[in-house]
Amino acid sequence: MVLLSRNYIYISLKSMSSLLTPSIGRIKALQKRISQPYGAESAKKNPTDQKLNFHPDCEKRINDQINMELMASYAYLGLAYYFHQSAISLPGFYKMFLNFSEEEIEHARFFLDYQILRGGKFTLTDICAPPAKEWVPESAVDIAIEMEKNVTQSILDMHECASKHNDPSVTNFLETVFIDDQYKTISELYHLKTKLKRVQDQEGLYILDKDLEKKYKVALQEQFKE
Ligand SMILES: [Fe+2]
């Protein structure tokens, strides 16, 4: 009787453990489910339901633009921290370029939001590192102008593409959010280039840098001060 009870207990424990221990099949199924991004299946089943008059060319250009904005942000971040080094110490240029860097991330997010709004598929790709080199304010402003002109041209090309595909939403989005803003930034940089040409000595540069320091706020720093 005792033996039977023991056997019964043994059998019961064995069946319980088989319930608690998942089979290899169940583990594999679970691993497969975890490795799948959330909602990936449903996204695959209904990839284009939302799209209306949204041409693949526009969708692709938006993804390219996201990468371009992030690349610009990375380049500005490099410039900002170059001027932030103790051996350089130009806090105005640091703050200006850091602001530009944050602005470019914001631009990338605008394009991401817009891509989602139109039911497009966003793709994030590798961001190229900016060249590691020595800068002076003049060369940094020149490279910033070149970058802003490239970004503006890319936005204008996207506008042309959207016009060709008769997509007023894309053209309106670019006109209201980006195009004028790009020209303002380019103009601002040209003003700074002229001021830099006028600067004759270290004292002049110090005053110009002080002006920039007053003009630009650094959000993170302000937050830490509180
Ligand atoms: Fe931008």
Boltz pocket constraint, residues with backbone or C-beta under 6 A from the ligand:
constraints:
  - pocket:
      binder: B
      contacts: [[A, 69], [A, 72], [A, 103], [A, 104], [A, 107], [A, 151]]
      max_distance: 6.0
